[in-house]
Amino acid sequence: MSPRNVAKDQELRARRQQQILEAAMHVIARRGLPATKIADIAKAAGLSVGNVYKYFVSKEHIFQSLVENGQREYRQFVEQIQQLPLHPLEKLHRYTQDWLVYKNGWAITIILQHARTSEAVPAELKAAVSARFLDNLRPMAALIEDAQRDGKLIDGDPVELALIYVSLMEGLILHDIPGFQEISSVTADKALRLITR
């Protein structure tokens, strides 16, 4: 019997968890947490129910992982945009352009809204989601403030403008639900016109 390759096992485990999370994201976004069963997630992932339970103890654990991962990835996305060697308005353009084509943006947006509003979600998770949401506005507010200093954006509180702009992007991405695409002509230029001078 050959010795186990720990690194390979960890890689396989991470891939399998990602497979489950990807499937769960779409199932939960379409059905909501209360109506989703582990069997639904397993079927969408092409796995057995027992296999899903090897990686997650419950659908609530899966949901919490989706929420935390989605908010962390969003933060990293905005911070990466901040680091680009571009002028502030070009960074906002890049943010908008990339967000409008984000493959799973519609699903994670629905899940995050569900996390903040559903009675099925524990109060502690709701509070954590809201706190991370507000914290995640900071890098966006910094981008907006930089563009304001350059005289390229309308005046106003950068945090409020960040909230307005992020809300706009979330609303637009919801029109990109597979099978329900309604507006395909929205571009970064058109969206930015709402806040530029």
Buried (B, 14 or more C-beta within 10 A) or exposed (E): EEEEEEEEEEEEEEEBBEBBBBBBBBBBBBEBBEEBEBEBBBBBBEBEEEBBBEBBEEBBEBBBBBBBBBBEEBBEBBEEBBEEEEEBBBBBBBBBBBBBEBEBBBBBBBBBBBBBEBEBBEEEBBEBBEEBBEEBBBBBBBBBBBBBEEEBBEEEEBBEBBBBBBEBBBEBBBBBBEEEEEEEEBEBEEBBEEBBE
